[in-house]
Amino acid sequence: MRNFFLSLALAVAASSPVLAQDNLQSTIVKHLKTSRDFCLKVAEAMPDSDYSFKLTPAQMSFGQQMTHLSQGMTYFLSPFSGEKPHPGKPKSDSKADVIEFMKASFDKAIDTVSKLTPEQISKTYKDSGETATGADLLIGMLEHNAHHRASAEMYLRAKGITPPQYQA
């Protein structure tokens, strides 16, 4: 009987990293969907005529912020496939095209993360001399999104527009 409980305990312990990775994956997907919805609200809040607005000459325009945020997901997710990132870009810098590009980028990222295996999430990747686990890459992607979305919100405020309220 003692061997049975010992075997059961070992089986549970061995499966815990898999359960943890599955939980992380579902958490990342949940937060990516929240990020998508909120980023799109921020993008919708800026009038099309102000998509080229910059806070300072050295900064990206509002539309470029939204495009960069969307392209960034490709860079964070490319190590999982082993392919070089090819983020693409919107058809134009117009509000409609940038938003269409954002939607497609988020949908692709959500699909990619949904299909990751526990092994891919726990694996360590090396790129340009830097190393990061799959979990690091996923968390970094969300952090990058939040950073550029917050920057875009400052552009809205500079134009006298109150940013949409965050909803988790």
N, C-alpha and C positions, 0 to 999 in steps of 0.2 A: 504494500500500500504506500509505503514511504517513497519508493521509486516512482510510483504513479504521480504523486504530488510534486516530486522533484522534476520529473519530465514535463508535467503541466506548467510548472513555474518557468522552466527553461524555454518552453514553447512560447509562453506569453512574453517573456523578456526578449526573445529573438524577434518576435513580431512587432514589438513596440516601435522600433524605428520606422517600420512600414506604416503603422497606424499614424505615427507622428507626421510622416511625410504626406500621407493622404489628407490629414487634417490641415497641414500647412497649405497644400495645394488648393483645397476647397476654400480656405480662408483667403488666399491670394486671389482666386477667381471672384469671390464675393467682393473684395475690396477693389478689384479691377472694374467690376460692374458699377460700383459706387463711384469710382473715379471717372469712368466714362460718362455716366449720367451728369455728374457735377461739372466736369470739364465742358461738356456740350452746353450746359446752361450758361456757363461763363462765356463761351464762344458766341452763343446766341444773344447775349446781353449787349455786345458791342455792335453798333451800327456798321453796316457794310462800308460806309464812307470813312470810317475810322480804323479799318483793318491795317492801314499803313502807318498809323500813329505810333510814335516812339516817345518814350519819356525823355531820353537824351539821344543825341545823334549816335553815340557808340552802341546803344542797345538795339536789340531786335525789335521789329515792329510787333504790334499785337498779333497780327496774323502769323508772323514768323515764330512768335512764342508758341502759338497753338500748333503750328506745323512741327517745330522742333520737339515739343512734348510728344507728339504722335510718332515722329521718326525715332525718338529715343527708345521706344519699346522694342524696335527691331534690333537695336544694338545690344540691349540687355538679354534678349531671347536668342540671338544668333548662336551663342556658344552651345546651346542645347542641340542644335542641328549640326554644328561643326562647319556651317557655311559662313562665308563672309556676309556681313549685313548689306542688304540692298533696300533701304527704307522707302524709296520712291518719294514722290512729292505731289501736292495737289495740282490739278490742271491749270489753275491760276491762283493768284493771291486774293481772289474774291471771297467774301464770307461764305457763300454757298459751296464753293469748291473746297475751301479749307475745312468746313464742317463735314462735307462728304468724305474727305480724306481722313479726318479724325475718326469718324464712325467706322470706316473700313479698317483703320489701324487698330482701334480698340477691339473690334470683332475678331481680327486675326490674332491679336495677343491673347484674348480670352480663350479662343479655340486652341491655341498652342499650349497655354498653361493647363488647360483641361485635359490634354493628352499626355502630359509629362508623367514619367514613371517615377516611383520612389527612388530608384537608382540614379536617375538624372538629377533629381532635386538634391540628393546627398553628395553627388560627385563633385570633385574639385576641378575647375576649368582654369586654363592658363591662356591669357590673351595679352599680347603686347608687354610681356614681362610681369603682368599682374596675375594673381591667382584669386579665385573666388569660388565658393560653393554655389550650387544651383540655388539654394535658399538665399544666399547673399545677393545673387543676381536678381531674384524675384523681389526681394525687399528693396533693393536699390532702384528697381524700375518704379515701384510705387512712390518711393522717396523723390525720384526725379520728376514724376508726374506732379506731385504736390508742390514741389519747388517752382516749377514753371507755371502751374495754375495760379499759385499765390502771386507770382510776378504779374501775370495777366490781370489779376484782380486789382492790382495797383494801377494798371493802365485804365481800367474802368473808373476807378475813383478819381484819377486825374481828369477824366472827362465828365465828372459829376454824376456818374452812374453808380448806383449802389449795387454791389455784386450780389448774386443770388445767395441765399442762405444755405450753408452746408447742411446736408441731411445724410446721415449714415445709413 
